[in-house]
Amino acid sequence: MNRRLILNEPESEIINLEVLDELSQDNYPQIDLTPGQWKSLITLILPRIQDRIIDRGLLTSSTESNKIFLDKIFSSLGWENIEFK
């Protein structure tokens, strides 16, 4: 019996992007920023970071990795034909 599974995959998207302030003291200069200045800096750079993530194809790579992962899981559960739409 050929068991067929069709998965409707959503488009990959960035749902959260965080910048932590836990940088090593060795590689970064000490810059005194107030909480308000830190927020302004992060607000300025987050869209640029997100654009670079998209430009470098990380979402596409993530989508492909997810397909491989899901294929392995469902194959191990006995599904013989797995399609992604």
N, CA, C and O atoms as a Maestro MAE file, in Angstrom:
{
 s_m_m2io_version
 :::
 2.0.0
}

f_m_ct {
 s_m_title
 :::
 protein
 m_atom[340] {
  # First column is atom index #
  i_m_mmod_type
  r_m_x_coord
  r_m_y_coord
  r_m_z_coord
  i_m_residue_number
  s_m_chain_name
  s_m_pdb_residue_name
  s_m_pdb_atom_name
  i_m_atomic_number
  :::
  1 25 0.841 -1.196 0.000 1 A "MET " " N  " 7
  2 3 0.000 0.000 0.000 1 A "MET " " CA " 6
  3 2 0.881 1.253 0.000 1 A "MET " " C  " 6
  4 15 1.763 1.391 0.847 1 A "MET " " O  " 8
  5 25 0.643 2.159 -0.944 2 A "ASN " " N  " 7
  6 3 1.413 3.391 -1.062 2 A "ASN " " CA " 6
  7 2 0.725 4.499 -0.265 2 A "ASN " " C  " 6
  8 15 -0.287 5.052 -0.696 2 A "ASN " " O  " 8
  9 25 1.274 4.805 0.873 3 A "ARG " " N  " 7
  10 3 0.694 5.856 1.709 3 A "ARG " " CA " 6
  11 2 1.255 7.202 1.278 3 A "ARG " " C  " 6
  12 15 2.469 7.410 1.289 3 A "ARG " " O  " 8
  13 25 0.367 8.116 0.899 4 A "ARG " " N  " 7
  14 3 0.759 9.422 0.375 4 A "ARG " " CA " 6
  15 2 0.368 10.509 1.364 4 A "ARG " " C  " 6
  16 15 -0.757 10.539 1.862 4 A "ARG " " O  " 8
  17 25 1.294 11.383 1.635 5 A "LEU " " N  " 7
  18 3 1.068 12.507 2.543 5 A "LEU " " CA " 6
  19 2 1.418 13.792 1.817 5 A "LEU " " C  " 6
  20 15 2.518 13.935 1.284 5 A "LEU " " O  " 8
  21 25 0.474 14.732 1.798 6 A "ILE " " N  " 7
  22 3 0.712 16.029 1.170 6 A "ILE " " CA " 6
  23 2 0.720 17.073 2.281 6 A "ILE " " C  " 6
  24 15 -0.251 17.205 3.026 6 A "ILE " " O  " 8
  25 25 1.821 17.811 2.389 7 A "LEU " " N  " 7
  26 3 1.962 18.855 3.398 7 A "LEU " " CA " 6
  27 2 1.930 20.213 2.716 7 A "LEU " " C  " 6
  28 15 2.702 20.469 1.792 7 A "LEU " " O  " 8
  29 25 1.051 21.068 3.164 8 A "ASN " " N  " 7
  30 3 1.018 22.445 2.681 8 A "ASN " " CA " 6
  31 2 1.947 23.259 3.562 8 A "ASN " " C  " 6
  32 15 1.665 23.499 4.736 8 A "ASN " " O  " 8
  33 25 3.054 23.676 2.980 9 A "GLU " " N  " 7
  34 3 4.046 24.382 3.778 9 A "GLU " " CA " 6
  35 2 3.840 25.896 3.687 9 A "GLU " " C  " 6
  36 15 3.643 26.444 2.603 9 A "GLU " " O  " 8
  37 25 3.889 26.554 4.837 10 A "PRO " " N  " 7
  38 3 3.811 28.011 4.803 10 A "PRO " " CA " 6
  39 2 5.144 28.584 4.339 10 A "PRO " " C  " 6
  40 15 6.172 27.910 4.399 10 A "PRO " " O  " 8
  41 25 5.122 29.822 3.879 11 A "GLU " " N  " 7
  42 3 6.361 30.481 3.517 11 A "GLU " " CA " 6
  43 2 7.167 30.735 4.776 11 A "GLU " " C  " 6
  44 15 6.613 31.079 5.820 11 A "GLU " " O  " 8
  45 25 8.463 30.564 4.675 12 A "SER " " N  " 7
  46 3 9.323 30.861 5.819 12 A "SER " " CA " 6
  47 2 9.313 32.363 6.066 12 A "SER " " C  " 6
  48 15 9.300 33.167 5.135 12 A "SER " " O  " 8
  49 25 9.319 32.713 7.330 13 A "GLU " " N  " 7
  50 3 9.351 34.131 7.676 13 A "GLU " " CA " 6
  51 2 10.086 34.318 8.987 13 A "GLU " " C  " 6
  52 15 10.208 33.392 9.788 13 A "GLU " " O  " 8
  53 25 10.560 35.499 9.186 14 A "ILE " " N  " 7
  54 3 11.217 35.851 10.443 14 A "ILE " " CA " 6
  55 2 10.122 36.315 11.387 14 A "ILE " " C  " 6
  56 15 9.455 37.319 11.135 14 A "ILE " " O  " 8
  57 25 9.940 35.576 12.476 15 A "ILE " " N  " 7
  58 3 8.887 35.960 13.412 15 A "ILE " " CA " 6
  59 2 9.445 36.682 14.636 15 A "ILE " " C  " 6
  60 15 8.704 37.329 15.376 15 A "ILE " " O  " 8
  61 25 10.747 36.565 14.840 16 A "ASN " " N  " 7
  62 3 11.355 37.256 15.961 16 A "ASN " " CA " 6
  63 2 12.840 37.406 15.680 16 A "ASN " " C  " 6
  64 15 13.476 36.489 15.162 16 A "ASN " " O  " 8
  65 25 13.380 38.542 16.015 17 A "LEU " " N  " 7
  66 3 14.797 38.805 15.848 17 A "LEU " " CA " 6
  67 2 15.249 39.572 17.074 17 A "LEU " " C  " 6
  68 15 14.759 40.668 17.345 17 A "LEU " " O  " 8
  69 25 16.176 39.002 17.809 18 A "GLU " " N  " 7
  70 3 16.640 39.625 19.040 18 A "GLU " " CA " 6
  71 2 18.129 39.905 18.958 18 A "GLU " " C  " 6
  72 15 18.894 39.112 18.410 18 A "GLU " " O  " 8
  73 25 18.523 41.021 19.496 19 A "VAL " " N  " 7
  74 3 19.928 41.353 19.637 19 A "VAL " " CA " 6
  75 2 20.196 41.442 21.129 19 A "VAL " " C  " 6
  76 15 19.634 42.285 21.828 19 A "VAL " " O  " 8
  77 25 21.063 40.561 21.604 20 A "LEU " " N  " 7
  78 3 21.380 40.533 23.026 20 A "LEU " " CA " 6
  79 2 22.621 41.374 23.286 20 A "LEU " " C  " 6
  80 15 23.456 41.554 22.400 20 A "LEU " " O  " 8
  81 25 22.735 41.877 24.487 21 A "ASP " " N  " 7
  82 3 23.903 42.696 24.823 21 A "ASP " " CA " 6
  83 2 24.887 41.903 25.675 21 A "ASP " " C  " 6
  84 15 25.428 42.408 26.659 21 A "ASP " " O  " 8
  85 25 25.106 40.659 25.280 22 A "GLU " " N  " 7
  86 3 26.028 39.785 25.995 22 A "GLU " " CA " 6
  87 2 27.299 39.568 25.179 22 A "GLU " " C  " 6
  88 15 27.718 38.428 24.978 22 A "GLU " " O  " 8
  89 25 27.901 40.630 24.719 23 A "LEU " " N  " 7
  90 3 29.081 40.526 23.883 23 A "LEU " " CA " 6
  91 2 30.326 40.359 24.749 23 A "LEU " " C  " 6
  92 15 30.391 40.855 25.874 23 A "LEU " " O  " 8
  93 25 31.303 39.655 24.206 24 A "SER " " N  " 7
  94 3 32.570 39.475 24.905 24 A "SER " " CA " 6
  95 2 33.270 40.818 25.039 24 A "SER " " C  " 6
  96 15 33.296 41.611 24.098 24 A "SER " " O  " 8
  97 25 33.820 41.064 26.182 25 A "GLN " " N  " 7
  98 3 34.524 42.322 26.427 25 A "GLN " " CA " 6
  99 2 35.810 42.424 25.607 25 A "GLN " " C  " 6
  100 15 36.309 43.525 25.378 25 A "GLN " " O  " 8
  101 25 36.346 41.297 25.167 26 A "ASP " " N  " 7
  102 3 37.634 41.284 24.479 26 A "ASP " " CA " 6
  103 2 37.579 41.858 23.072 26 A "ASP " " C  " 6
  104 15 38.549 42.458 22.611 26 A "ASP " " O  " 8
  105 25 36.451 41.680 22.382 27 A "ASN " " N  " 7
  106 3 36.403 42.023 20.959 27 A "ASN " " CA " 6
  107 2 35.653 43.306 20.634 27 A "ASN " " C  " 6
  108 15 35.650 43.741 19.482 27 A "ASN " " O  " 8
  109 25 35.032 43.906 21.603 28 A "TYR " " N  " 7
  110 3 34.206 45.063 21.318 28 A "TYR " " CA " 6
  111 2 34.581 46.224 22.230 28 A "TYR " " C  " 6
  112 15 34.838 46.032 23.418 28 A "TYR " " O  " 8
  113 25 34.612 47.426 21.668 29 A "PRO " " N  " 7
  114 3 34.928 48.582 22.510 29 A "PRO " " CA " 6
  115 2 33.788 48.874 23.483 29 A "PRO " " C  " 6
  116 15 32.623 48.594 23.198 29 A "PRO " " O  " 8
  117 25 34.132 49.423 24.602 30 A "GLN " " N  " 7
  118 3 33.126 49.827 25.576 30 A "GLN " " CA " 6
  119 2 32.476 51.125 25.098 30 A "GLN " " C  " 6
  120 15 33.157 52.134 24.913 30 A "GLN " " O  " 8
  121 25 31.193 51.095 24.905 31 A "ILE " " N  " 7
  122 3 30.444 52.274 24.486 31 A "ILE " " CA " 6
  123 2 29.345 52.486 25.508 31 A "ILE " " C  " 6
  124 15 28.506 51.611 25.725 31 A "ILE " " O  " 8
  125 25 29.355 53.633 26.125 32 A "ASP " " N  " 7
  126 3 28.325 53.932 27.113 32 A "ASP " " CA " 6
  127 2 27.055 54.374 26.396 32 A "ASP " " C  " 6
  128 15 27.024 55.420 25.749 32 A "ASP " " O  " 8
  129 25 26.021 53.569 26.519 33 A "LEU " " N  " 7
  130 3 24.732 53.892 25.923 33 A "LEU " " CA " 6
  131 2 23.672 53.849 27.009 33 A "LEU " " C  " 6
  132 15 23.667 52.963 27.864 33 A "LEU " " O  " 8
  133 25 22.796 54.800 26.959 34 A "THR " " N  " 7
  134 3 21.652 54.751 27.861 34 A "THR " " CA " 6
  135 2 20.670 53.718 27.312 34 A "THR " " C  " 6
  136 15 20.771 53.345 26.144 34 A "THR " " O  " 8
  137 25 19.726 53.250 28.123 35 A "PRO " " N  " 7
  138 3 18.716 52.329 27.582 35 A "PRO " " CA " 6
  139 2 17.991 52.901 26.367 35 A "PRO " " C  " 6
  140 15 17.699 52.171 25.420 35 A "PRO " " O  " 8
  141 25 17.703 54.190 26.388 36 A "GLY " " N  " 7
  142 3 17.032 54.821 25.242 36 A "GLY " " CA " 6
  143 2 17.902 54.820 23.999 36 A "GLY " " C  " 6
  144 15 17.408 54.588 22.896 36 A "GLY " " O  " 8
  145 25 19.192 55.078 24.165 37 A "GLN " " N  " 7
  146 3 20.107 55.045 23.028 37 A "GLN " " CA " 6
  147 2 20.253 53.620 22.479 37 A "GLN " " C  " 6
  148 15 20.314 53.420 21.266 37 A "GLN " " O  " 8
  149 25 20.310 52.633 23.382 38 A "TRP " " N  " 7
  150 3 20.393 51.234 22.963 38 A "TRP " " CA " 6
  151 2 19.167 50.862 22.139 38 A "TRP " " C  " 6
  152 15 19.283 50.217 21.097 38 A "TRP " " O  " 8
  153 25 17.979 51.278 22.618 39 A "LYS " " N  " 7
  154 3 16.742 50.991 21.889 39 A "LYS " " CA " 6
  155 2 16.767 51.641 20.505 39 A "LYS " " C  " 6
  156 15 16.365 51.022 19.520 39 A "LYS " " O  " 8
  157 25 17.235 52.878 20.430 40 A "SER " " N  " 7
  158 3 17.323 53.570 19.138 40 A "SER " " CA " 6
  159 2 18.280 52.857 18.191 40 A "SER " " C  " 6
  160 15 17.993 52.711 17.003 40 A "SER " " O  " 8
  161 25 19.412 52.415 18.718 41 A "LEU " " N  " 7
  162 3 20.384 51.693 17.898 41 A "LEU " " CA " 6
  163 2 19.797 50.397 17.365 41 A "LEU " " C  " 6
  164 15 19.925 50.096 16.179 41 A "LEU " " O  " 8
  165 25 19.157 49.634 18.233 42 A "ILE " " N  " 7
  166 3 18.563 48.358 17.822 42 A "ILE " " CA " 6
  167 2 17.454 48.596 16.805 42 A "ILE " " C  " 6
  168 15 17.348 47.859 15.825 42 A "ILE " " O  " 8
  169 25 16.630 49.609 17.024 43 A "THR " " N  " 7
  170 3 15.552 49.936 16.089 43 A "THR " " CA " 6
  171 2 16.128 50.266 14.710 43 A "THR " " C  " 6
  172 15 15.519 49.945 13.690 43 A "THR " " O  " 8
  173 25 17.282 50.898 14.680 44 A "LEU " " N  " 7
  174 3 17.933 51.262 13.428 44 A "LEU " " CA " 6
  175 2 18.519 50.044 12.712 44 A "LEU " " C  " 6
  176 15 18.396 49.926 11.493 44 A "LEU " " O  " 8
  177 25 19.156 49.138 13.460 45 A "ILE " " N  " 7
  178 3 19.886 48.049 12.792 45 A "ILE " " CA " 6
  179 2 19.065 46.788 12.531 45 A "ILE " " C  " 6
  180 15 19.413 46.019 11.634 45 A "ILE " " O  " 8
  181 25 17.988 46.547 13.280 46 A "LEU " " N  " 7
  182 3 17.231 45.307 13.078 46 A "LEU " " CA " 6
  183 2 16.719 45.133 11.653 46 A "LEU " " C  " 6
  184 15 16.851 44.039 11.103 46 A "LEU " " O  " 8
  185 25 16.140 46.161 11.028 47 A "PRO " " N  " 7
  186 3 15.697 45.966 9.635 47 A "PRO " " CA " 6
  187 2 16.862 45.622 8.696 47 A "PRO " " C  " 6
  188 15 16.687 44.859 7.747 47 A "PRO " " O  " 8
  189 25 18.024 46.172 8.954 48 A "ARG " " N  " 7
  190 3 19.191 45.871 8.118 48 A "ARG " " CA " 6
  191 2 19.646 44.428 8.316 48 A "ARG " " C  " 6
  192 15 20.033 43.751 7.363 48 A "ARG " " O  " 8
  193 25 19.594 43.965 9.568 49 A "ILE " " N  " 7
  194 3 19.951 42.573 9.841 49 A "ILE " " CA " 6
  195 2 18.953 41.652 9.143 49 A "ILE " " C  " 6
  196 15 19.346 40.670 8.513 49 A "ILE " " O  " 8
  197 25 17.678 41.966 9.253 50 A "GLN " " N  " 7
  198 3 16.643 41.146 8.619 50 A "GLN " " CA " 6
  199 2 16.836 41.108 7.111 50 A "GLN " " C  " 6
  200 15 16.714 40.047 6.499 50 A "GLN " " O  " 8
  201 25 17.135 42.246 6.507 51 A "ASP " " N  " 7
  202 3 17.378 42.284 5.056 51 A "ASP " " CA " 6
  203 2 18.551 41.392 4.666 51 A "ASP " " C  " 6
  204 15 18.496 40.701 3.648 51 A "ASP " " O  " 8
  205 25 19.606 41.403 5.465 52 A "ARG " " N  " 7
  206 3 20.771 40.562 5.164 52 A "ARG " " CA " 6
  207 2 20.426 39.076 5.286 52 A "ARG " " C  " 6
  208 15 20.888 38.259 4.489 52 A "ARG " " O  " 8
  209 25 19.623 38.737 6.275 53 A "ILE " " N  " 7
  210 3 19.191 37.342 6.438 53 A "ILE " " CA " 6
  211 2 18.472 36.884 5.171 53 A "ILE " " C  " 6
  212 15 18.726 35.793 4.660 53 A "ILE " " O  " 8
  213 25 17.579 37.722 4.676 54 A "ILE " " N  " 7
  214 3 16.814 37.383 3.469 54 A "ILE " " CA " 6
  215 2 17.727 37.355 2.244 54 A "ILE " " C  " 6
  216 15 17.657 36.424 1.441 54 A "ILE " " O  " 8
  217 25 18.586 38.373 2.096 55 A "ASP " " N  " 7
  218 3 19.482 38.453 0.940 55 A "ASP " " CA " 6
  219 2 20.433 37.265 0.857 55 A "ASP " " C  " 6
  220 15 20.785 36.829 -0.239 55 A "ASP " " O  " 8
  221 25 20.845 36.745 1.990 56 A "ARG " " N  " 7
  222 3 21.798 35.628 1.990 56 A "ARG " " CA " 6
  223 2 21.114 34.268 1.849 56 A "ARG " " C  " 6
  224 15 21.779 33.232 1.848 56 A "ARG " " O  " 8
  225 25 19.794 34.275 1.730 57 A "GLY " " N  " 7
  226 3 19.077 33.039 1.468 57 A "GLY " " CA " 6
  227 2 18.878 32.145 2.679 57 A "GLY " " C  " 6
  228 15 18.623 30.951 2.527 57 A "GLY " " O  " 8
  229 25 18.988 32.700 3.872 58 A "LEU " " N  " 7
  230 3 18.843 31.861 5.061 58 A "LEU " " CA " 6
  231 2 17.430 31.326 5.221 58 A "LEU " " C  " 6
  232 15 17.248 30.228 5.745 58 A "LEU " " O  " 8
  233 25 16.427 32.074 4.783 59 A "LEU " " N  " 7
  234 3 15.055 31.562 4.861 59 A "LEU " " CA " 6
  235 2 14.858 30.406 3.890 59 A "LEU " " C  " 6
  236 15 14.198 29.422 4.224 59 A "LEU " " O  " 8
  237 25 15.413 30.513 2.715 60 A "THR " " N  " 7
  238 3 15.317 29.428 1.737 60 A "THR " " CA " 6
  239 2 16.029 28.190 2.261 60 A "THR " " C  " 6
  240 15 15.513 27.078 2.147 60 A "THR " " O  " 8
  241 25 17.190 28.378 2.823 61 A "SER " " N  " 7
  242 3 17.945 27.265 3.403 61 A "SER " " CA " 6
  243 2 17.173 26.620 4.544 61 A "SER " " C  " 6
  244 15 17.161 25.397 4.686 61 A "SER " " O  " 8
  245 25 16.534 27.449 5.348 62 A "SER " " N  " 7
  246 3 15.734 26.943 6.463 62 A "SER " " CA " 6
  247 2 14.559 26.113 5.950 62 A "SER " " C  " 6
  248 15 14.254 25.057 6.505 62 A "SER " " O  " 8
  249 25 13.913 26.581 4.910 63 A "THR " " N  " 7
  250 3 12.788 25.856 4.322 63 A "THR " " CA " 6
  251 2 13.235 24.485 3.831 63 A "THR " " C  " 6
  252 15 12.551 23.489 4.066 63 A "THR " " O  " 8
  253 25 14.362 24.427 3.159 64 A "GLU " " N  " 7
  254 3 14.872 23.155 2.646 64 A "GLU " " CA " 6
  255 2 15.237 22.211 3.786 64 A "GLU " " C  " 6
  256 15 14.956 21.015 3.716 64 A "GLU " " O  " 8
  257 25 15.858 22.740 4.828 65 A "SER " " N  " 7
  258 3 16.204 21.913 5.989 65 A "SER " " CA " 6
  259 2 14.954 21.357 6.661 65 A "SER " " C  " 6
  260 15 14.929 20.203 7.088 65 A "SER " " O  " 8
  261 25 13.927 22.180 6.750 66 A "ASN " " N  " 7
  262 3 12.674 21.722 7.352 66 A "ASN " " CA " 6
  263 2 12.044 20.594 6.529 66 A "ASN " " C  " 6
  264 15 11.505 19.643 7.093 66 A "ASN " " O  " 8
  265 25 12.110 20.697 5.214 67 A "LYS " " N  " 7
  266 3 11.566 19.642 4.351 67 A "LYS " " CA " 6
  267 2 12.294 18.326 4.591 67 A "LYS " " C  " 6
  268 15 11.666 17.273 4.698 67 A "LYS " " O  " 8
  269 25 13.609 18.389 4.675 68 A "ILE " " N  " 7
  270 3 14.403 17.179 4.917 68 A "ILE " " CA " 6
  271 2 14.029 16.572 6.266 68 A "ILE " " C  " 6
  272 15 13.847 15.360 6.382 68 A "ILE " " O  " 8
  273 25 13.918 17.419 7.278 69 A "PHE " " N  " 7
  274 3 13.570 16.966 8.617 69 A "PHE " " CA " 6
  275 2 12.192 16.306 8.641 69 A "PHE " " C  " 6
  276 15 12.034 15.210 9.177 69 A "PHE " " O  " 8
  277 25 11.195 16.978 8.056 70 A "LEU " " N  " 7
  278 3 9.837 16.428 8.039 70 A "LEU " " CA " 6
  279 2 9.758 15.149 7.211 70 A "LEU " " C  " 6
  280 15 9.038 14.217 7.568 70 A "LEU " " O  " 8
  281 25 10.495 15.108 6.109 71 A "ASP " " N  " 7
  282 3 10.522 13.904 5.280 71 A "ASP " " CA " 6
  283 2 11.045 12.715 6.088 71 A "ASP " " C  " 6
  284 15 10.485 11.622 6.009 71 A "ASP " " O  " 8
  285 25 12.091 12.916 6.848 72 A "LYS " " N  " 7
  286 3 12.656 11.833 7.661 72 A "LYS " " CA " 6
  287 2 11.669 11.377 8.738 72 A "LYS " " C  " 6
  288 15 11.510 10.179 8.974 72 A "LYS " " O  " 8
  289 25 11.019 12.321 9.378 73 A "ILE " " N  " 7
  290 3 10.062 11.962 10.433 73 A "ILE " " CA " 6
  291 2 8.909 11.145 9.852 73 A "ILE " " C  " 6
  292 15 8.609 10.060 10.350 73 A "ILE " " O  " 8
  293 25 8.260 11.656 8.802 74 A "PHE " " N  " 7
  294 3 7.088 10.970 8.263 74 A "PHE " " CA " 6
  295 2 7.456 9.662 7.560 74 A "PHE " " C  " 6
  296 15 6.670 8.715 7.558 74 A "PHE " " O  " 8
  297 25 8.651 9.610 6.964 75 A "SER " " N  " 7
  298 3 9.101 8.349 6.368 75 A "SER " " CA " 6
  299 2 9.267 7.285 7.449 75 A "SER " " C  " 6
  300 15 8.912 6.124 7.246 75 A "SER " " O  " 8
  301 25 9.807 7.686 8.596 76 A "SER " " N  " 7
  302 3 9.991 6.723 9.682 76 A "SER " " CA " 6
  303 2 8.657 6.263 10.263 76 A "SER " " C  " 6
  304 15 8.584 5.209 10.896 76 A "SER " " O  " 8
  305 25 7.604 7.048 10.050 77 A "LEU " " N  " 7
  306 3 6.274 6.675 10.527 77 A "LEU " " CA " 6
  307 2 5.494 5.853 9.499 77 A "LEU " " C  " 6
  308 15 4.337 5.500 9.727 77 A "LEU " " O  " 8
  309 25 6.132 5.552 8.371 78 A "GLY " " N  " 7
  310 3 5.501 4.675 7.396 78 A "GLY " " CA " 6
  311 2 4.934 5.350 6.161 78 A "GLY " " C  " 6
  312 15 4.411 4.666 5.281 78 A "GLY " " O  " 8
  313 25 5.018 6.661 6.069 79 A "TRP " " N  " 7
  314 3 4.541 7.338 4.862 79 A "TRP " " CA " 6
  315 2 5.555 7.102 3.754 79 A "TRP " " C  " 6
  316 15 6.749 7.338 3.937 79 A "TRP " " O  " 8
  317 25 5.084 6.643 2.615 80 A "GLU " " N  " 7
  318 3 5.970 6.280 1.510 80 A "GLU " " CA " 6
  319 2 6.145 7.407 0.502 80 A "GLU " " C  " 6
  320 15 7.177 7.482 -0.165 80 A "GLU " " O  " 8
  321 25 5.176 8.265 0.385 81 A "ASN " " N  " 7
  322 3 5.206 9.330 -0.612 81 A "ASN " " CA " 6
  323 2 4.837 10.632 0.087 81 A "ASN " " C  " 6
  324 15 3.682 10.833 0.462 81 A "ASN " " O  " 8
  325 25 5.810 11.512 0.262 82 A "ILE " " N  " 7
  326 3 5.593 12.774 0.971 82 A "ILE " " CA " 6
  327 2 5.811 13.913 -0.017 82 A "ILE " " C  " 6
  328 15 6.873 14.029 -0.629 82 A "ILE " " O  " 8
  329 25 4.790 14.748 -0.160 83 A "GLU " " N  " 7
  330 3 4.861 15.882 -1.084 83 A "GLU " " CA " 6
  331 2 4.685 17.175 -0.302 83 A "GLU " " C  " 6
  332 15 3.925 17.241 0.665 83 A "GLU " " O  " 8
  333 25 5.397 18.186 -0.736 84 A "PHE " " N  " 7
  334 3 5.275 19.517 -0.139 84 A "PHE " " CA " 6
  335 2 4.697 20.458 -1.180 84 A "PHE " " C  " 6
  336 15 5.177 20.536 -2.311 84 A "PHE " " O  " 8
  337 25 3.654 21.172 -0.772 85 A "LYS " " N  " 7
  338 3 3.014 22.135 -1.679 85 A "LYS " " CA " 6
  339 2 3.047 23.503 -1.067 85 A "LYS " " C  " 6
  340 15 2.559 24.460 -1.667 85 A "LYS " " O  " 8
  :::
 }
 m_bond[339] {
  # First column is bond index #
  i_m_from
  i_m_to
  i_m_order
  :::
  1 1 2 1
  2 2 3 1
  3 3 4 2
  4 3 5 1
  5 5 6 1
  6 6 7 1
  7 7 8 2
  8 7 9 1
  9 9 10 1
  10 10 11 1
  11 11 12 2
  12 11 13 1
  13 13 14 1
  14 14 15 1
  15 15 16 2
  16 15 17 1
  17 17 18 1
  18 18 19 1
  19 19 20 2
  20 19 21 1
  21 21 22 1
  22 22 23 1
  23 23 24 2
  24 23 25 1
  25 25 26 1
  26 26 27 1
  27 27 28 2
  28 27 29 1
  29 29 30 1
  30 30 31 1
  31 31 32 2
  32 31 33 1
  33 33 34 1
  34 34 35 1
  35 35 36 2
  36 35 37 1
  37 37 38 1
  38 38 39 1
  39 39 40 2
  40 39 41 1
  41 41 42 1
  42 42 43 1
  43 43 44 2
  44 43 45 1
  45 45 46 1
  46 46 47 1
  47 47 48 2
  48 47 49 1
  49 49 50 1
  50 50 51 1
  51 51 52 2
  52 51 53 1
  53 53 54 1
  54 54 55 1
  55 55 56 2
  56 55 57 1
  57 57 58 1
  58 58 59 1
  59 59 60 2
  60 59 61 1
  61 61 62 1
  62 62 63 1
  63 63 64 2
  64 63 65 1
  65 65 66 1
  66 66 67 1
  67 67 68 2
  68 67 69 1
  69 69 70 1
  70 70 71 1
  71 71 72 2
  72 71 73 1
  73 73 74 1
  74 74 75 1
  75 75 76 2
  76 75 77 1
  77 77 78 1
  78 78 79 1
  79 79 80 2
  80 79 81 1
  81 81 82 1
  82 82 83 1
  83 83 84 2
  84 83 85 1
  85 85 86 1
  86 86 87 1
  87 87 88 2
  88 87 89 1
  89 89 90 1
  90 90 91 1
  91 91 92 2
  92 91 93 1
  93 93 94 1
  94 94 95 1
  95 95 96 2
  96 95 97 1
  97 97 98 1
  98 98 99 1
  99 99 100 2
  100 99 101 1
  101 101 102 1
  102 102 103 1
  103 103 104 2
  104 103 105 1
  105 105 106 1
  106 106 107 1
  107 107 108 2
  108 107 109 1
  109 109 110 1
  110 110 111 1
  111 111 112 2
  112 111 113 1
  113 113 114 1
  114 114 115 1
  115 115 116 2
  116 115 117 1
  117 117 118 1
  118 118 119 1
  119 119 120 2
  120 119 121 1
  121 121 122 1
  122 122 123 1
  123 123 124 2
  124 123 125 1
  125 125 126 1
  126 126 127 1
  127 127 128 2
  128 127 129 1
  129 129 130 1
  130 130 131 1
  131 131 132 2
  132 131 133 1
  133 133 134 1
  134 134 135 1
  135 135 136 2
  136 135 137 1
  137 137 138 1
  138 138 139 1
  139 139 140 2
  140 139 141 1
  141 141 142 1
  142 142 143 1
  143 143 144 2
  144 143 145 1
  145 145 146 1
  146 146 147 1
  147 147 148 2
  148 147 149 1
  149 149 150 1
  150 150 151 1
  151 151 152 2
  152 151 153 1
  153 153 154 1
  154 154 155 1
  155 155 156 2
  156 155 157 1
  157 157 158 1
  158 158 159 1
  159 159 160 2
  160 159 161 1
  161 161 162 1
  162 162 163 1
  163 163 164 2
  164 163 165 1
  165 165 166 1
  166 166 167 1
  167 167 168 2
  168 167 169 1
  169 169 170 1
  170 170 171 1
  171 171 172 2
  172 171 173 1
  173 173 174 1
  174 174 175 1
  175 175 176 2
  176 175 177 1
  177 177 178 1
  178 178 179 1
  179 179 180 2
  180 179 181 1
  181 181 182 1
  182 182 183 1
  183 183 184 2
  184 183 185 1
  185 185 186 1
  186 186 187 1
  187 187 188 2
  188 187 189 1
  189 189 190 1
  190 190 191 1
  191 191 192 2
  192 191 193 1
  193 193 194 1
  194 194 195 1
  195 195 196 2
  196 195 197 1
  197 197 198 1
  198 198 199 1
  199 199 200 2
  200 199 201 1
  201 201 202 1
  202 202 203 1
  203 203 204 2
  204 203 205 1
  205 205 206 1
  206 206 207 1
  207 207 208 2
  208 207 209 1
  209 209 210 1
  210 210 211 1
  211 211 212 2
  212 211 213 1
  213 213 214 1
  214 214 215 1
  215 215 216 2
  216 215 217 1
  217 217 218 1
  218 218 219 1
  219 219 220 2
  220 219 221 1
  221 221 222 1
  222 222 223 1
  223 223 224 2
  224 223 225 1
  225 225 226 1
  226 226 227 1
  227 227 228 2
  228 227 229 1
  229 229 230 1
  230 230 231 1
  231 231 232 2
  232 231 233 1
  233 233 234 1
  234 234 235 1
  235 235 236 2
  236 235 237 1
  237 237 238 1
  238 238 239 1
  239 239 240 2
  240 239 241 1
  241 241 242 1
  242 242 243 1
  243 243 244 2
  244 243 245 1
  245 245 246 1
  246 246 247 1
  247 247 248 2
  248 247 249 1
  249 249 250 1
  250 250 251 1
  251 251 252 2
  252 251 253 1
  253 253 254 1
  254 254 255 1
  255 255 256 2
  256 255 257 1
  257 257 258 1
  258 258 259 1
  259 259 260 2
  260 259 261 1
  261 261 262 1
  262 262 263 1
  263 263 264 2
  264 263 265 1
  265 265 266 1
  266 266 267 1
  267 267 268 2
  268 267 269 1
  269 269 270 1
  270 270 271 1
  271 271 272 2
  272 271 273 1
  273 273 274 1
  274 274 275 1
  275 275 276 2
  276 275 277 1
  277 277 278 1
  278 278 279 1
  279 279 280 2
  280 279 281 1
  281 281 282 1
  282 282 283 1
  283 283 284 2
  284 283 285 1
  285 285 286 1
  286 286 287 1
  287 287 288 2
  288 287 289 1
  289 289 290 1
  290 290 291 1
  291 291 292 2
  292 291 293 1
  293 293 294 1
  294 294 295 1
  295 295 296 2
  296 295 297 1
  297 297 298 1
  298 298 299 1
  299 299 300 2
  300 299 301 1
  301 301 302 1
  302 302 303 1
  303 303 304 2
  304 303 305 1
  305 305 306 1
  306 306 307 1
  307 307 308 2
  308 307 309 1
  309 309 310 1
  310 310 311 1
  311 311 312 2
  312 311 313 1
  313 313 314 1
  314 314 315 1
  315 315 316 2
  316 315 317 1
  317 317 318 1
  318 318 319 1
  319 319 320 2
  320 319 321 1
  321 321 322 1
  322 322 323 1
  323 323 324 2
  324 323 325 1
  325 325 326 1
  326 326 327 1
  327 327 328 2
  328 327 329 1
  329 329 330 1
  330 330 331 1
  331 331 332 2
  332 331 333 1
  333 333 334 1
  334 334 335 1
  335 335 336 2
  336 335 337 1
  337 337 338 1
  338 338 339 1
  339 339 340 2
  :::
 }
}
